[in-house]
Amino acid sequence: MSTVINNGYKIPNMNLKELNDWVAPLRKVAEVETEKYVYLEMMKEAIYLHDLATVMTADEFNSRMEGNEGYDEDRTILTYVRGELRRQSNSVFRGDIDVKSKLVIFPLESKTLAILIPCDVKAIQTSFEQLPGVREYAYWNNVDKPKKLSEKEWEKRKDDWSQAVGYGDITKDGIVIELMTDIPLIFSGVPDVKLPSLSKRAKRIATHFVEKEFIARLQEESEKVSYHVIIDYFSSEEGVRALKEKAKELEKVLPKDVSMESLQVKFSDCFKKEDSPE
């Protein structure tokens, strides 16, 4: 292979084996960091639902979860969350949890360009930029030319990228190296990640209740409910105080420690009893 520039990153001439060896560190980072990212997202969501169920009655919780595909109060929390993450990852919209990544290579006569199709796992982009011989070679037709580049250099980049991708689908026009093709949901061990503290968990649950109470008050007073009104409330002295008081109250109710084992429990086993004190 001739000189390679990956999204503007330049590496020496290499054959197929050398290319595979060159991209191997990136594959490893993608595997390890994606697993850590998914584990943390899974645990945060499972902890949130567990905490909500702990302070809600079955009717309250089921009302909140109404319409959520796959929800059943007799399913375990982790089973439900894993299913939701898989569904989101398979979505055509990259706005959900996005962990699929690939490197697309375009061999030209004098150089090779490539584009990293990134995901939510930021460490993959960082690792890509640290590969041997990498340098930036980006071109965009909707921004002004960077001051550090001459008109000739900018036009050269434009011509190179036009030759590489034209107006087609880059994954069809280029050679695709898959990094992560699916969301990891079974973990060989416990990734080294920091789970939310009790205070953060209590604040997240408190936000749900305080917002709900505020909206109910607005509706009772026939006031307009909007995103900006809610944001302003949480920034006000009254909102800050209400959130702090509710969070302190919830810290006394929520379990202090959570783990993957403690989340392998049915929703129905967590609900607050109807006659339990607030």
C-alpha positions in Angstrom: 0.0 0.0 0.0 1.2 3.5 -0.8 1.5 6.3 1.7 -1.5 6.3 4.0 -3.2 9.4 5.3 -6.1 8.5 7.7 -8.4 11.5 8.0 -5.3 13.4 7.3 -3.0 11.0 9.1 0.1 9.8 7.4 1.9 6.5 7.9 4.6 4.6 5.9 4.0 2.3 3.0 2.7 -1.1 4.2 1.3 -4.4 3.0 -2.0 -5.9 4.3 -0.3 -7.6 7.3 1.4 -4.4 8.3 -1.9 -2.5 8.0 -3.5 -5.1 10.3 -0.6 -4.7 12.8 -0.9 -0.9 12.6 -4.6 -0.9 13.4 -4.4 -3.6 16.1 -3.9 -1.2 19.0 -7.0 0.7 17.9 -9.0 -2.5 17.8 -7.9 -3.3 21.4 -8.8 0.2 22.7 -12.2 0.0 20.9 -12.9 -3.4 22.6 -11.8 -2.4 26.1 -13.1 1.1 26.2 -16.4 0.2 24.6 -17.0 -2.5 27.2 -16.2 0.0 30.0 -18.5 2.6 28.5 -21.5 0.1 28.0 -21.0 -1.3 31.5 -21.2 2.1 33.1 -24.2 3.1 31.0 -25.9 -0.1 31.9 -25.2 0.2 35.6 -26.3 3.8 35.7 -29.6 3.1 34.1 -30.2 0.0 36.1 -29.4 1.8 39.4 -31.7 4.6 38.4 -34.6 2.3 37.8 -33.8 0.3 40.9 -33.8 3.5 43.0 -37.0 4.7 41.4 -38.8 1.4 42.1 -37.5 1.5 45.7 -39.2 4.8 46.4 -42.4 4.3 44.3 -45.4 2.0 44.7 -46.1 -0.5 41.9 -48.9 1.7 40.5 -46.6 4.8 40.4 -43.7 3.0 38.8 -45.8 1.1 36.2 -47.5 4.4 35.3 -44.1 5.9 34.6 -42.9 2.9 32.6 -46.1 2.6 30.6 -45.4 2.2 26.9 -41.7 1.2 27.5 -41.1 -1.7 25.1 -40.0 -4.9 26.9 -41.0 -3.7 30.4 -42.6 -6.2 32.7 -42.6 -5.8 36.5 -41.6 -9.5 36.8 -38.5 -9.1 34.7 -35.2 -8.5 36.3 -33.8 -5.0 36.1 -30.6 -6.0 34.4 -32.5 -8.1 31.8 -34.7 -5.2 30.9 -31.8 -2.6 30.8 -29.7 -5.0 28.6 -32.6 -5.3 26.2 -33.1 -1.5 26.1 -29.4 -0.9 25.3 -29.5 -3.5 22.6 -32.6 -2.0 21.1 -31.0 1.5 21.2 -27.7 0.3 19.7 -29.6 -1.3 16.8 -31.5 1.9 16.1 -30.9 3.7 12.8 -30.6 6.9 14.9 -27.2 7.6 16.2 -28.7 9.7 19.0 -29.2 6.7 21.2 -26.3 4.7 22.7 -23.9 4.5 19.9 -20.9 2.1 20.2 -20.4 0.9 16.7 -17.2 2.2 15.1 -15.2 1.6 11.9 -12.3 2.9 9.9 -12.9 3.5 6.2 -9.9 3.7 3.9 -9.6 5.2 0.5 -6.4 4.3 -1.5 -5.5 7.1 -4.0 -2.7 7.1 -6.4 -0.3 9.2 -4.3 -1.8 8.7 -0.8 -4.5 6.9 1.1 -7.2 8.8 3.0 -9.4 7.3 5.7 -12.2 8.4 7.9 -12.9 7.1 11.4 -16.7 6.8 11.9 -16.7 7.5 15.6 -19.1 6.6 18.4 -19.9 7.7 21.9 -16.6 6.2 23.2 -14.2 9.1 23.0 -11.1 7.0 23.8 -11.4 5.4 20.3 -10.9 8.8 18.6 -8.0 9.6 20.9 -6.3 6.3 20.1 -6.8 6.8 16.4 -5.1 10.1 16.5 -2.1 8.5 18.4 -1.4 5.8 15.8 2.1 6.0 14.3 2.5 8.5 11.5 -0.9 10.1 12.0 -1.5 13.7 10.9 -4.6 15.7 10.3 -5.8 16.2 6.7 -9.4 17.2 7.1 -11.5 19.2 4.5 -15.0 20.6 5.0 -16.9 22.5 2.3 -19.0 24.3 4.9 -16.3 26.1 6.8 -13.7 28.7 6.0 -10.1 27.7 5.2 -7.9 27.4 8.3 -5.5 30.3 8.4 -2.5 27.9 8.7 -3.2 26.5 5.2 -2.6 28.2 1.9 -5.3 28.3 -0.8 -3.3 25.7 -2.8 -3.1 23.3 0.2 -6.8 23.7 0.9 -7.8 23.1 -2.7 -5.5 20.0 -2.8 -7.3 18.6 0.2 -10.7 19.3 -1.5 -9.5 17.5 -4.7 -8.2 14.5 -2.7 -11.3 14.0 -0.7 -13.5 14.5 -3.8 -11.6 11.8 -5.5 -11.9 9.5 -2.5 -15.6 9.9 -1.6 -17.2 12.1 -4.2 -20.9 12.2 -3.3 -21.4 8.6 -2.6 -21.8 6.5 0.5 -18.3 6.4 2.2 -18.8 2.9 3.5 -19.4 1.7 -0.1 -16.7 3.8 -1.7 -14.0 2.8 0.8 -12.4 -0.2 2.4 -14.1 -0.8 5.7 -12.2 -2.0 8.8 -14.8 -2.8 11.5 -13.7 -1.9 15.0 -16.9 -2.6 17.0 -19.9 -4.2 15.3 -22.2 -4.8 18.2 -22.9 -3.7 21.7 -21.1 -5.8 24.4 -23.6 -6.8 27.1 -21.9 -9.8 28.7 -18.8 -8.9 30.6 -15.9 -11.2 31.4 -15.1 -9.3 34.6 -16.1 -6.0 36.3 -14.7 -3.1 34.3 -12.9 -0.5 36.3 -15.4 2.3 36.3 -16.8 4.6 39.0 -20.4 4.1 39.7 -22.7 7.0 40.9 -22.4 7.8 44.6 -25.3 7.7 46.9 -25.6 11.5 46.9 -25.7 11.6 43.1 -28.2 8.8 42.9 -30.4 10.6 45.4 -30.2 13.9 43.5 -31.2 12.2 40.2 -34.3 10.6 41.8 -35.1 13.9 43.7 -35.0 15.7 40.4 -37.7 13.4 39.0 -40.0 14.1 42.0 -39.4 17.8 42.4 -40.0 18.3 38.6 -43.2 16.3 38.8 -44.4 18.3 41.8 -43.5 21.6 40.1 -45.3 20.7 36.9 -48.4 19.6 38.8 -48.4 23.0 40.6 -48.2 24.9 37.3 -51.0 22.9 35.9 -53.2 23.5 38.9 -52.5 27.2 38.6 -53.2 27.0 34.8 -49.6 28.2 34.1 -47.8 27.3 31.0 -45.4 24.4 31.3 -42.3 24.6 29.2 -38.7 23.3 29.2 -37.4 26.8 29.9 -39.8 27.4 32.9 -38.6 24.1 34.4 -34.9 25.0 33.9 -35.5 28.4 35.5 -37.2 26.8 38.5 -34.3 24.5 39.2 -32.0 27.5 39.0 -34.1 29.5 41.5 -33.5 29.5 45.3 -36.8 27.7 45.8 -35.9 25.0 43.3 -32.4 24.5 44.6 -33.8 24.2 48.2 -36.5 21.8 47.2 -34.1 19.6 45.3 -31.6 19.6 48.2 -34.3 18.7 50.8 -35.7 15.9 48.7 -32.3 14.5 48.0 -31.4 14.4 51.7 -34.7 12.7 52.4 -34.0 10.0 49.7 -30.5 9.3 50.9 -32.0 7.8 54.0 -34.2 5.5 52.0 -32.0 4.3 49.1 -29.6 1.4 49.6 -26.1 2.7 50.2 -24.3 0.2 47.9 -25.3 -1.4 44.6 -23.7 -4.0 42.4 -24.5 -6.1 39.4 -25.6 -8.9 41.7 -28.0 -6.6 43.7 -29.5 -5.4 40.4 -30.4 -8.9 39.2 -33.7 -8.6 41.0 -37.3 -8.3 39.7 -38.8 -4.9 39.6 -41.8 -6.3 41.6 -39.4 -7.1 44.5 -38.3 -3.5 44.8 -41.6 -1.5 44.8 -42.4 0.5 47.9 -45.4 -0.9 49.8 -48.6 1.1 49.6 -48.7 1.8 53.3 -45.0 2.6 53.6 -44.1 6.1 55.0 -42.8 8.7 52.5 
